[in-house]
Amino acid sequence: MRAVYFGSGSFSVPSLRAVLESRHEVVGIYTQPARPAGRGGHARPTPVGEAGKAAGRGVVECPNINAPEVVAEIRALNADVICVVDFGQFIKQPVLDVVPLGALNLHGSLLPLLRGAAPVQWALIRGFQTTGVTSFRIVLAMDAGPIYLQQAVDIGPEESAEDLKQRLARLGARTVCRTLDSLADGSARPVEQDHSLVTFAPRLQKSDGHIDWSADALAIHNLIRGAWPWPGGQAVVRRQFGTDVPVTIARAKVLPGPAAGHAGELDAEMAVSTGAGRVGIEEIHPAGKRLMTWVDFINGYRLRPGDRLLGV
């Protein structure tokens, strides 16, 4: 079967590699344009652009996949299906109409749960214990098309969004190939979603990482791991002796025992008291500095019991 591949982000790379190695023929790869990155501001291709080049394939950087000239270009490829993973552009009907089998998409949740741009992050922030991947047929409503395949996984109690996203990307690659196989042999039987069960996972804002230390310890832990690496769990360290230090918390865990002080206050074990329970910080990123262990931060910034972590 002939497929056109649309992808941009790192979540898409395992699927691209899997489809390129499958029995299906990839006749075109489209990605978002290169964007400035790093301190020098040099244009950097998307992860899919880099992966396609590494595989010896041409990749089209496309600012508007719905432009009439791009639709005509895709039509000329005579593909059977479009495969979309972490592409970053809304696909309109003229694009969907150029291939007989339409477009399939891979989503990082068990639809209809967590439709939207950040399903992995919100699964963690909301304390889900199970999530997964879904392949579905694209329709004009966001993440609302009929489902081809789903695969569920348990979420590790200490997994960050970065960790879980990588794991789901690998699982998704197998799901995409299985979906293409079923479309090729005619066995695909898409099932409509139960729209009464829909929940949403909007794109994260920087403010979504602000920590409220009056919340319970588990909720704070889930926010920290769900917000890593961006926007990160954000706080300000207020020292009894020294200036305030804005920080992003990369990793933490829930510690046994009740809070020993006011919300945000460091106790004798240098754990953070919360509205209910304690949080032990493991890795922290002070503004303008490197990521470091909590022990190194305590020593370098001379923290002591009674110092506090405040909301941003």
Phi, psi and omega in degrees: 000142182265127184232143168257136185249127174248122178195158180221302189282176182297331178299335183275340189298312178301324179292318178301312181298320181294318180292322177297329181269357183276183179283355182270151183261120176271114186260357177189145177232125180239140181216171176290156179295154174300145181231155178301139180211155177076177184295328181281347179070021180285144180295130180238130178298160175294161174306322177292321176300317179292319181293320178297316178297319179297331179274003179078025182248147173285141180232129179268121174274116192236113179285338181212099183292343182266000178299139184307321181291329177287319176301317179295322179296317179293320178301321182292345178285346178054046179276162176267331187207155172250133180249121186240124177218116174051052185273313176098010174228145176285132184258122184266172188301319179304325177291316182298332185278351186277351178235142186295329183262006178071202184240135173255147181233148172254130180236143185271048173201175174266087181303146014274009176287139170062050169291141177130191192279341188227056183293326182292313182297314184288332174301319180285313182301323181273003173079024177298145175258345180223142172212204180168201178231154180224132167256136184210163178276131182287132170237180186286339175275144187298120173055031188252000186285166180296146188269134172271301185219151172223148175222121182265150175219152172281147178266129178293143185296340180245006182295138171268169177300323179298314180297310184294321180299319178295320180293318179292328178297320178292317177297319180297326179300318178292323180294319178300314181294321176296323178293315177299320178300316182291326176292322181293321183266003176080012182266357182295132179228080182296142183244132180298144176287153172274097187291347177287346182258009186296135165230165187237152179228079184293161176304135181292143171256161180301324181293341179294343180269000181291127184269130173258105185288351175279350174289171180282161188300320182294319179297320179293317177302316180295322177297315182299314183284330178285334182268357181268130015265349177220138003278355182082153176284112191256139179206175174234126177273120177255114183264150175291329180229096181137169181280164177293149181233110173292136183221159168240128182266123184271317181217142179207173177212157176279129181257151177291158176097156180282163174300140183253004181201194177291158179304128180090353184274140177279131180267190184296335179266008181063028169269158183263124173287143179235187177297335175203104180100188184230148176243131174258118180280138180247319177225144185214149182236097176294144181304129178079002181241183179276161171294134183217165176289159178297321179298316179295323179295314179303314183289317184291327182255008174053052176283156179212160176307139183100338170297160188228153168254126183250162171290159181288000000 
